[in-house]
Structures are given as C-alpha cells and as structure tokens.
Amino acid sequence: METVTVEVNAKWVRIVNSPLYWIVAALQGVAITFAPLFLYWSGSGKYFPGWEWLVVPSCFATIYLVGMFYVLLGNAVVRELRKKKLAN
C-alpha cells in the first residue's frame, strides 16, 4: 500500500474548515433520506398539502446542492491525484 499526500486548492481548505462544511455535512443525511421521502409524499399530496410549491423545490435543491458539493470536492482531490501520477 502506498501513502499519498494531496495538495488541494486553498479555497477548498477554507471551505472544509469553515462552518459551511458542517452545514453541508448535516444536510447530507437529509439529502439522502428525508428529502426524497418528502418529495415523494409531496407528489402524493400527503405531506403539507398546499405547500408543494415550497417543499418540492426545497427537496430538489437540497438533493442537488449537497451532491454537487461533494462531487466538486472529490473532483479537486482526484485532479491532484492524477497530477501526481502523471508527474511520476
């Protein structure tokens, strides 16, 4: 097994060390479990009838934005790993 040190952009270091990261980490569970469930219930008319205009976009935004945060963070790490591999 090989140990690799990855240097990530300072922007990502600031984001990961900021309160924003804790908010996204807390929303991760919501995006995986409750947002799809509330989306299903709203579509069925069982959850907050009359408030679908707020619940549905909120669920989609939570699912999309939390997922995109981790995709972008993972992309930065993989990009640096590939740079290291090409340099060797």
C-alpha positions as CSV (number, residue, x, y, z in Angstrom):
1,M,0.0,0.0,0.0
2,E,1.2,3.5,-0.9
3,T,0.8,6.7,1.1
4,V,-0.1,9.8,-1.0
5,T,-0.2,13.4,0.2
6,V,-2.6,15.5,-1.9
7,E,-2.3,19.3,-2.1
8,V,-5.7,20.8,-2.6
9,N,-6.5,24.4,-3.6
10,A,-6.6,26.8,-0.6
11,K,-10.2,27.6,-1.5
12,W,-11.3,24.0,-0.6
13,V,-9.2,24.1,2.6
14,R,-11.0,27.2,3.7
15,I,-14.4,25.7,2.8
16,V,-13.7,22.4,4.6
17,N,-12.5,24.2,7.7
18,S,-15.5,26.7,7.7
19,P,-19.0,26.3,9.3
20,L,-20.3,25.9,5.7
21,Y,-18.8,22.4,5.7
22,W,-20.7,21.4,8.9
23,I,-23.9,22.7,7.4
24,V,-23.4,20.6,4.2
25,A,-22.4,17.6,6.3
26,A,-25.6,17.9,8.4
27,L,-27.7,18.2,5.2
28,Q,-26.0,15.1,3.8
29,G,-28.3,12.8,5.8
30,V,-31.3,14.9,4.9
31,A,-30.4,14.8,1.2
32,I,-30.1,11.1,1.2
33,T,-33.1,10.1,3.3
34,F,-35.7,12.7,4.1
35,A,-35.6,14.9,1.0
36,P,-36.5,12.1,-1.4
37,L,-39.2,10.9,1.1
38,F,-40.7,14.4,1.5
39,L,-40.5,14.8,-2.3
40,Y,-42.5,11.5,-2.7
41,W,-45.0,12.5,-0.1
42,S,-45.5,15.9,-1.6
43,G,-46.1,14.4,-5.0
44,S,-48.7,12.1,-3.5
45,G,-50.3,15.1,-1.7
46,K,-49.8,13.5,1.7
47,Y,-47.3,16.0,3.1
48,F,-48.0,19.7,3.6
49,P,-50.9,19.9,1.2
50,G,-50.9,23.4,-0.4
51,W,-47.2,23.9,0.4
52,E,-45.9,21.8,-2.5
53,W,-44.6,25.0,-4.2
54,L,-42.1,25.3,-1.3
55,V,-41.4,21.7,-0.3
56,V,-40.7,20.3,-3.8
57,P,-38.1,22.9,-4.9
58,S,-36.5,22.7,-1.4
59,C,-36.1,19.0,-1.7
60,F,-34.7,19.2,-5.2
61,A,-32.3,22.0,-4.1
62,T,-31.1,20.0,-1.1
63,I,-30.5,16.8,-3.0
64,Y,-28.7,18.6,-5.9
65,L,-26.6,21.1,-4.0
66,V,-25.3,18.7,-1.3
67,G,-24.5,16.2,-4.0
68,M,-22.7,18.8,-6.2
69,F,-20.6,20.0,-3.2
70,Y,-19.2,16.5,-2.7
71,V,-18.7,16.0,-6.5
72,L,-16.7,19.2,-6.7
73,L,-14.7,18.4,-3.7
74,G,-14.0,14.9,-4.9
75,N,-13.1,16.3,-8.4
76,A,-10.4,18.6,-6.8
77,V,-8.9,15.7,-5.0
78,V,-8.9,13.3,-8.0
79,R,-7.4,16.1,-10.2
80,E,-4.5,16.4,-7.8
81,L,-4.0,12.7,-7.6
82,R,-3.9,12.4,-11.3
83,K,-1.3,15.2,-11.5
84,K,0.9,13.3,-9.0
85,K,0.5,10.1,-11.1
86,L,1.4,11.9,-14.3
87,A,4.5,13.5,-12.7
88,N,5.9,10.2,-11.6
